[in-house]
Amino acid sequence: MKKASFMAIRWLAATALALLLLSGCSGQPLRNVEIQPPSRGLLHYLQQDRMANVSDRGYKVTIAAGQEAELGREAELDLQVLDPSGVQVERFTEDMTKLMHMIVVSADLSSFDHVHPEHEGKGSFKTKVRFPHGGRFLLISEFMPNDEGLTVVKQWVTVDGAEPEPERLEPGKSMVTTVDGMKVTLSLMPELSEVKAGEMAMLGFVLRDAATGKAIKLEPYLGTSGHCVILDENAMQYLHVHAATEMSTGSSVMFHTTFPKPGVYKLWGQFQFKGKVLVVPFVIEVKG
């Protein structure tokens, strides 16, 4: 049986299982998952899909440059996390092995970076970011303060320097690309042309050695098999999903998510192989 057919059957089985679990038709009473949240399995991953509803909860992150940003060189950023009352936050909880994740993207989404600011104490973090050109950049900070849940703060900064002509975001006709010697195939369930806003979608990444066609064995990255950051073309809708570890093996990584609105979205899959993080971009269109 061909690999593609096997993956399709596997995804169909997973979807059927999800429907059974959610409908309560699995032959067992469906427990109240808000009171007794599942700790594993597909329903666990469905319950974790909350990113579309995450907000800043009133928290703020101030940003100051420790040194003047120069194009092509790392700029040191000083971050200060303040609670809704303007008080410095002193207590944070780890999320996927880090106290803070920061996503940095250019306004046209052509540039992407995922960094992890270091906690200096009393709500202060430091990190270095390399800005490839001038113009507007979106900084997205993710953290868990004061025993609160995941908190996301989005803010725009402007970098001095020449700004290139913005790249037009076009949905890809082929869901196959090559990055750092790896051939990466993205499969979607439902099919790409059928992905709709508000409905669950499964995203399957398969990585192979581009030269030999052989499967590789990915390493854990930030506590899971992979991460996938998703933004719509206006950088208004933001999703950061983690691999469904129990449904990911070797060089095959599966994510699930729900796109909040119709439109064009850019996805960056992130995986680790031989100590190096691979960033794999795709552009898709989500129907209404």
Secondary structure, DSSP 4 states (H G I P E B T S, - for coil): --HHHHHHHHHHHHHHHHHHHHHT-SSSPPP-TTTS--SSHHHHHHHT--GGG---TT-EEEEEESS---TTSEEEEEEEEE-TTSPBP--EE-BTTBSEEEEEEETTS--EEEE-PEEEETTEEEEEEE--SSEEEEEEEEEEETT---EEEEEEEEE-S--PPPPP----S--EEEETTEEEEEEEES-GGG-BTTSEEEEEEEEEETTT--B--PBPBTTBS-EEEEEETTS-SEEEEE--GGG-BTTEEEEEEE-SSSEEEEEEEEEEETTEEEEEEEEEEEB-
